[in-house]
């Protein structure tokens, strides 16, 4: 009995040692598998300070072309589309029939209405003669006259609805969208297409108070685009807003003929050169500080040892510098190299 007890205790001891050894090994393995703590890396960059300088500033504004005219083609009557007489991209003229709505039910209603008009007209004549012979009452004649007038109005309305079933182009231009197909049911006010008139193009720009007093209605403006870099389009100022917007700028509209040899489309980015110069204090940064295109400009600004991404708006270029019109303040530092390794909030080390 005593021997068995000793054997049991020995076995328990051996098992305990094995468990302790396994736990010790697991701890060492877990310690090895722990991720290595990486110190925060500071990315080396160079910076420049946004500075204000007085420059001879040319009035060059950016904008996008919009159509001279743009119109929606709406259905005036309800019914199934019997015929569509256009396709996307078709050139159409003002007043041209674009679609026809099924009017068979309206025509049946018109026949009934006109038949009722004829009957009431005869009744009115008959009862008017009877009234002259005191064979009926004036109330009866007035009632028939009222019914006759209502029937006439109904016939006029039905004829108008049948005429409106031929949907016509409200302006000349190109079919820009087609929203229905033959056989579809439409209700009054349903848009079936849109027409874009690109014979002329408009561009809207915004001028400051100083700038707006240097231009006049009818003034010729040079327009350029990246699409045709060697082509200068001549536009004309057709509208100057009499009041400012919320940013205290004045809206100016320029209209230009769309040249058939170098056609432009709506939405094309354009530069409008007013050929005027003024001395202004402007904010400049190096061109290389920009992270993307001029149209979608952004820079990294140094804040508390970090690179903070900020969207800005830019103006004209002055040598190797570019004007910042919105998004930066004087004396703020922008990163000019090392941007490829940066992300918003990254730690940086400014190189001297």
C-alpha positions in Angstrom: 0.0 0.0 0.0 2.8 2.3 0.9 4.6 1.4 -2.3 1.6 2.3 -4.4 1.3 5.7 -2.6 5.0 6.5 -3.4 4.5 5.5 -7.1 1.4 7.8 -7.3 3.2 10.7 -5.8 6.2 10.3 -8.1 3.8 10.2 -11.1 2.1 13.4 -9.9 5.4 15.0 -9.5 6.6 14.1 -13.0 3.3 15.3 -14.5 3.7 18.6 -12.6 7.2 19.1 -13.9 6.0 18.4 -17.5 3.2 20.9 -17.1 5.5 23.5 -15.7 8.0 23.0 -18.5 5.3 23.2 -21.1 4.0 26.5 -19.6 7.5 27.9 -19.5 8.1 27.0 -23.1 4.8 28.5 -24.2 5.6 31.8 -22.4 8.9 32.0 -24.2 7.2 31.3 -27.6 4.5 34.0 -26.9 7.2 36.5 -26.0 9.0 35.7 -29.3 5.7 36.1 -31.2 5.0 39.5 -29.8 5.2 42.2 -32.5 8.3 44.3 -32.4 7.5 47.8 -31.1 8.4 50.2 -33.9 9.2 53.7 -33.0 7.2 56.4 -34.8 9.1 57.2 -37.9 9.6 60.9 -38.9 9.6 61.4 -42.6 12.2 64.0 -43.8 10.6 66.8 -45.8 11.5 70.3 -46.9 9.1 73.2 -46.4 8.5 76.8 -47.6 6.6 79.6 -46.1 3.5 81.1 -47.7 4.3 84.8 -48.2 2.4 87.9 -49.3 3.9 89.9 -52.1 2.7 92.8 -54.2 2.4 91.8 -57.8 1.0 93.1 -61.1 -2.0 90.7 -61.2 -3.7 90.0 -64.5 -7.4 89.4 -64.4 -7.5 85.7 -65.5 -10.3 83.6 -64.2 -11.2 80.0 -64.5 -14.6 78.4 -65.2 -16.4 75.8 -67.3 -18.4 76.2 -70.5 -22.2 75.8 -70.2 -24.7 75.5 -73.1 -26.1 78.7 -74.6 -29.6 77.2 -74.1 -30.7 74.0 -72.4 -34.4 72.9 -72.3 -36.4 69.9 -71.1 -39.0 68.4 -73.4 -42.1 67.7 -71.4 -45.3 65.9 -72.2 -48.4 68.1 -71.9 -50.9 65.3 -72.2 -51.2 61.8 -70.7 -51.2 58.5 -72.7 -49.0 55.9 -74.3 -46.1 57.1 -76.5 -47.2 56.1 -80.0 -44.2 57.4 -81.9 -40.7 58.7 -81.0 -39.2 60.8 -83.8 -35.7 61.3 -82.5 -32.6 59.6 -81.3 -29.8 60.6 -78.9 -27.5 63.1 -80.6 -30.0 64.2 -83.2 -30.0 67.9 -84.3 -33.5 69.2 -84.0 -35.2 72.5 -84.8 -37.5 74.6 -82.6 -41.1 73.5 -83.3 -40.1 70.1 -84.7 -42.3 67.2 -83.6 -40.4 64.9 -81.4 -43.0 62.5 -80.1 -46.7 61.6 -80.6 -49.0 60.5 -77.7 -51.8 58.0 -78.5 -55.0 60.1 -78.8 -57.6 57.5 -79.9 -59.5 57.6 -76.6 -59.5 61.4 -76.7 -60.8 61.4 -80.3 -63.7 59.1 -79.2 -64.5 61.5 -76.4 -64.3 64.4 -78.8 -66.8 62.7 -81.2 -69.2 62.2 -78.3 -68.7 65.8 -77.1 -69.3 67.3 -80.6 -72.4 65.2 -81.0 -73.6 66.5 -77.7 -72.8 70.1 -78.8 -74.9 69.6 -82.0 -77.9 68.2 -80.0 -77.8 71.0 -77.4 -77.5 73.6 -80.2 -80.7 72.3 -81.8 -82.4 72.1 -78.4 -81.4 75.7 -77.7 -82.9 76.9 -81.0 -86.0 74.9 -80.4 -86.6 76.1 -76.8 -85.7 79.7 -77.7 -88.6 79.6 -80.3 -90.9 78.0 -77.7 -90.0 80.7 -75.3 -91.1 83.4 -77.8 -94.5 81.7 -77.9 -94.6 81.3 -74.1 -94.5 77.5 -74.6 -91.6 77.0 -72.1 -89.9 78.8 -69.3 -86.8 81.0 -69.4 -85.2 78.8 -66.7 -85.4 75.9 -69.1 -83.8 77.9 -71.9 -81.0 79.2 -69.6 -80.4 75.6 -68.4 -80.0 74.4 -72.0 -77.8 77.4 -72.9 -75.5 76.6 -69.9 -75.2 73.0 -70.9 -74.5 74.0 -74.5 -71.7 76.3 -73.3 -70.2 73.6 -71.1 -70.2 71.1 -74.0 -68.5 73.7 -76.2 -65.8 74.2 -73.6 -65.3 70.4 -73.2 -64.8 70.1 -77.0 -62.3 72.9 -77.1 -60.4 71.2 -74.2 -60.4 67.8 -76.0 -59.2 69.4 -79.3 -56.4 71.1 -77.3 -55.3 67.9 -75.7 -55.2 66.1 -79.1 -53.1 69.0 -80.4 -50.8 68.8 -77.4 -50.3 65.1 -78.1 -47.7 66.1 -80.7 -44.8 67.1 -78.5 -42.6 69.7 -80.2 -39.0 70.9 -79.5 -39.0 74.1 -77.4 -35.6 75.1 -78.8 -33.1 74.2 -81.5 -30.1 72.0 -80.5 -28.9 68.5 -79.9 -30.8 65.8 -78.1 -28.8 65.3 -74.9 -31.0 62.7 -73.2 -33.8 60.3 -74.1 -35.9 59.3 -71.1 -38.8 57.3 -72.7 -39.4 54.6 -75.3 -42.3 53.9 -77.6 -45.2 52.3 -75.9 -44.4 53.7 -72.4 -47.2 55.5 -70.6 -46.5 59.1 -69.7 -48.5 61.7 -67.7 -48.7 65.4 -68.1 -45.3 66.9 -67.1 -43.2 63.8 -67.8 -39.8 64.7 -69.2 -39.1 62.7 -72.4 -35.9 64.3 -73.5 -33.5 67.3 -73.1 -32.1 69.6 -75.7 -28.7 71.3 -75.5 -27.9 74.2 -77.8 -24.2 74.4 -78.3 -24.2 77.0 -81.2 -22.8 79.3 -78.5 -21.3 78.7 -75.2 -21.3 80.6 -71.9 -18.8 80.7 -69.1 -19.5 82.2 -65.7 -16.6 83.6 -63.6 -16.4 85.7 -60.4 -14.6 89.0 -60.0 -13.6 90.9 -56.9 -14.8 94.5 -56.3 -11.5 95.9 -57.6 -11.6 93.8 -60.8 -15.3 94.2 -61.7 -15.0 98.0 -62.1 -12.4 97.5 -64.8 -14.6 95.6 -67.2 -17.7 96.6 -69.2 -20.6 94.9 -71.0 -19.7 94.0 -74.6 -16.0 93.8 -73.7 -14.1 91.2 -75.7 -12.4 88.5 -73.7 -9.7 85.9 -74.6 -10.7 82.4 -73.8 -8.3 79.4 -73.8 -8.7 75.7 -73.0 -6.3 72.8 -72.5 -8.2 70.9 -75.2 -7.0 73.3 -77.9 -3.8 74.8 -76.3 -2.9 76.9 -79.4 -6.4 78.2 -80.0 -7.7 81.5 -78.7 -11.5 81.9 -78.6 -13.0 85.4 -78.4 -15.9 85.9 -76.1 -18.0 88.9 -75.1 -19.1 90.0 -71.6 -22.9 89.7 -71.8 -23.8 90.0 -68.1 -22.3 91.7 -65.0 -24.1 91.0 -61.7 -25.4 94.1 -60.0 -24.7 92.7 -56.6 -22.2 90.4 -54.8 -22.6 86.8 -53.7 -22.0 85.6 -50.2 -18.2 85.6 -50.9 -18.4 89.3 -52.0 -17.6 88.5 -55.6 -19.5 89.6 -58.7 -20.8 87.0 -61.2 -19.8 87.8 -64.8 -21.1 85.9 -67.8 -19.1 85.6 -71.1 -20.6 84.3 -74.3 -18.6 82.9 -77.2 -19.5 81.3 -80.6 -18.8 77.6 -80.8 -16.4 77.2 -83.7 -17.2 74.3 -86.0 -13.6 73.6 -86.7 -12.7 73.4 -83.0 -15.9 72.5 -81.3 -16.2 72.6 -77.5 -18.5 70.7 -75.2 -20.4 71.7 -72.1 -18.2 71.3 -69.0 -14.9 72.1 -70.7 -12.5 73.9 -68.3 -11.7 77.4 -69.6 -9.4 80.3 -68.8 -10.8 83.8 -69.3 -8.2 86.6 -69.8 -9.6 90.1 -69.4 -6.3 91.6 -70.4 -6.3 93.9 -67.3 -3.6 94.2 -64.6 -3.8 95.6 -61.1 -1.2 95.9 -58.3 -2.4 93.6 -55.5 -1.0 91.9 -52.4 -1.3 88.2 -53.1 -0.4 85.0 -51.2 2.3 82.9 -52.9 3.7 79.4 -52.4 6.1 77.3 -54.5 4.5 75.4 -57.4 6.0 72.2 -56.2 4.0 72.3 -53.0 0.9 71.3 -54.9 -0.1 67.6 -54.6 -2.4 67.4 -57.5 -3.8 69.5 -60.4 -4.6 73.2 -60.3 -8.3 72.3 -60.6 -8.2 70.0 -57.5 -5.3 71.6 -55.6 -4.2 70.6 -52.1 -1.0 70.9 -50.0 0.5 69.5 -46.9 0.7 72.1 -44.1 3.1 71.7 -41.2 1.2 71.6 -37.8 2.8 70.5 -34.5 5.4 68.3 -36.2 2.8 66.7 -38.5 1.8 66.9 -42.2 -1.8 68.0 -42.4 -3.5 67.7 -45.8 -5.5 70.8 -46.8 -7.5 71.6 -49.9 -6.8 75.1 -51.4 -7.8 77.2 -54.3 -5.2 78.7 -56.6 -5.0 81.6 -59.0 -2.3 82.6 -61.5 1.3 81.5 -61.7 4.2 83.9 -61.0 7.5 82.3 -62.1 8.0 79.2 -59.9 5.3 80.4 -57.5 1.5 80.1 -57.6 -1.1 82.3 -56.1 -3.3 80.9 -53.3 -6.8 82.5 -53.2 -8.3 80.3 -50.5 -7.2 77.7 -47.9 -4.0 79.2 -46.6 -2.8 82.1 -44.3 0.4 84.1 -44.5 3.4 82.5 -42.8 2.0 79.0 -42.8 4.5 76.4 -43.8 3.8 74.1 -46.7 5.8 70.9 -47.6 7.6 71.2 -50.9 9.3 67.8 -51.2 8.8 64.3 -49.7 5.0 64.4 -50.3 5.1 61.0 -52.0 5.8 59.3 -48.6 3.2 61.3 -46.7 -0.4 60.8 -45.6 -2.6 63.1 -43.6 -1.3 63.3 -40.0 2.1 61.7 -40.7 5.1 62.7 -38.4 7.7 64.7 -40.3 11.3 65.9 -39.8 11.9 69.3 -41.4 15.2 69.4 -43.2 17.2 72.6 -42.8 
